[in-house]
Amino acid sequence: MSSTRRARKEEQKEERRRFIIDAAWQLFQETPYSEVTMAQVAERTRLAKGTLYLYFTTKEELFLAVVDQELAKWFHDVDIHLTHFCASRGDASAARPRPSRARRGASGASAEDASASVASILSTTLAARDAMTRLLGILHSVLEQNVSYEAALRFKLSLLGHVERTGVLLERCLPSLAPGHGGPTLIRMYALLIGMRQVCDPSDVIRDIRSRPDMGLFRINFGEEIRASFALLLSGASAPPLASGRLGAPALRGLSSAERRRPEG
């Protein structure tokens, strides 16, 4: 087979893969995850069910790819907003020296404003993606539980790349963040988001209980609480560690593609 034909075949496979992912994403927005089946995805794509399994070995693996696709769109949107925000401030934080004690009061107010603005950017873009955040709410408990090592690694490497790039932008926008601290801060926000999403998606029984007049404390507005929580986290953000080596990026960069695929132990 010629290299041109081989390339074309790979291109067609990638197009079909994206087509399947898009169909699954559309179904999820119409139907709860637990009710979506591979048979429904096959019907939506007009492909044989067996064909789906040539691309995704499990339903979880398919929806892990959906999360990857939607997260890429969100990170792209956030990067644009953060870039514009940095530009509006003259990107001063990128090269701003540590203020003297006499000036830290004004600097603290500026940092607080920046934290609130960045929190608003992140929370607003997330609140506008309700379906994506609902998927993130089941990411660790469901979607990552029945997938191949290769599929999981592909997702984590993709996420790592996004977090590292956006983390650098976060550092430029927030004077309180030292170089290398943007990524760990985003991971903390990511964990906070997942927890808040789960709290905001109760069972029917708990939803009924929350409707009682004396249960107002538990009636949580996802968008408002994420904004407030992000603002608090960013206002106090200063340092890692989440783990030694910060997200594992340096170690991954030193590995060949074959070594990255090799399971530990």
Secondary structure, DSSP 4 states (H G I P E B T S, - for coil): --HHHHHHHHHHHHHHHHHHHHHHHHHHHHS-GGG--HHHHHHHHT--HHHHHHH-SSHHHHHHHHHHHHHHHHHHHHHHHHHHHHHHTTTGGGGPPPPPGGGHHHHHHHHHHHHHHHHHHHHHHHHT-HHHHHHHHTIIIIITSS--HHHHHHHHHHHHHHHHHHHHHHHHH-TTPPTT-HHHHHHHHHHHHHHHHHHTS--HHHHHHHTSGGGGGG---HHHHHHHHHHHHHHH-----SSTTSTTHHHHHTS-HHHHHSPP-
